[in-house]
Amino acid sequence: MQIFGVDIGGSGIKGAPVDLDKGDLAQERHKVLTPQPATPEGVADGVKQVVEHFGWSGPVGLTFPGVVTGGSTIRTAANVDKSWIDTDARALFGERLGGLPVTVVNDADAAGVAEMSFGAGRDRSGTVIMLTFGTGIGSALFVDGALVPNSELGHLELHGHDAEKRASSKAREDHELTWEHWAHRVQKYLAHVEMLFSPELFIIGGGVSRKSDKFLHFIEGIKAEIVPAQLQNNAGIVGAAMRAAKPE
């Protein structure tokens, strides 16, 4: 069974048909740049470009980089335009995509669901936290396989700052940090999250997951097991498609 998944990020919008039996992309993904400013209308146009690239005409699952309540209403917009707040995302995307069935889910929650089903979290019980490092830091919190939605742990305060302002992948690039220096920031962040939730497993996702050999070995003193996401930066696309196959 194939369903289309789109992962909306602060810097890029990427999507592809997903083979839900395998938990992997059925075709090579297509990506467009997220418009700046990332307004609802601009992002919807980008999503339309990605979907039309494949000539897709079935259900579409979409991730959003912020809190999504009721399967449609956007509540936060840290890394996109603030005009997203209170937008009915399902209605917006459904209209722009010509009436195709649309589901919307928090981006890190989608990535986490995919990793728990097909990747590094498969068959893991207890408390598992997936953290996606990109333009910001997304989080997905699981207790015995059940998702606690919209955890938004990237916005925890760390040394007087929003954690993602110091430890995201964008922060590493903006401040021209070495992998080792950035890993020490990530370590402090993980220690803070571990103090609060005592997880058995951290899954590190986002674009940096495919470069885990550059930084994971610098992270010390964390009791939980730390592993890179197996689906890497495709996890959001897969998770979005999974949600579209079983809409709320």
JOQUIGI-V335709 format. One record per run of one state. SS is the DSSP state (@ for helix, = for strand, . for the rest). FROM is the first residue (numbers start at 1). LEN is the number of residues. If there is no record, write none. Layout:
# JOQUIGI-V335709
ss = <SS | SS>
from = <FROM | FROM>
len = <LEN | LEN>
This chain:
# JOQUIGI-V335709
ss = <. | = | . | = | . | = | . | = | . | @ | . | = | . | = | . | = | . | @ | . | = | @ | . | = | @ | . | = | . | = | . | = | . | @ | . | = | . | = | @ | . | @ | . | @ | . | = | . | @ | . | @ | . | = | . | @ | .>
from = <1 | 2 | 9 | 12 | 20 | 24 | 26 | 30 | 34 | 40 | 54 | 60 | 65 | 68 | 70 | 73 | 75 | 82 | 85 | 88 | 89 | 97 | 102 | 107 | 119 | 127 | 134 | 137 | 144 | 146 | 149 | 153 | 156 | 157 | 159 | 161 | 163 | 168 | 169 | 175 | 179 | 198 | 201 | 206 | 207 | 215 | 216 | 219 | 225 | 229 | 232 | 246>
len = <1 | 7 | 3 | 8 | 4 | 2 | 4 | 4 | 6 | 14 | 6 | 5 | 3 | 2 | 3 | 2 | 7 | 3 | 3 | 1 | 8 | 5 | 5 | 12 | 8 | 7 | 3 | 7 | 2 | 3 | 4 | 3 | 1 | 2 | 2 | 2 | 5 | 1 | 6 | 4 | 19 | 3 | 5 | 1 | 8 | 1 | 3 | 6 | 4 | 3 | 14 | 3>
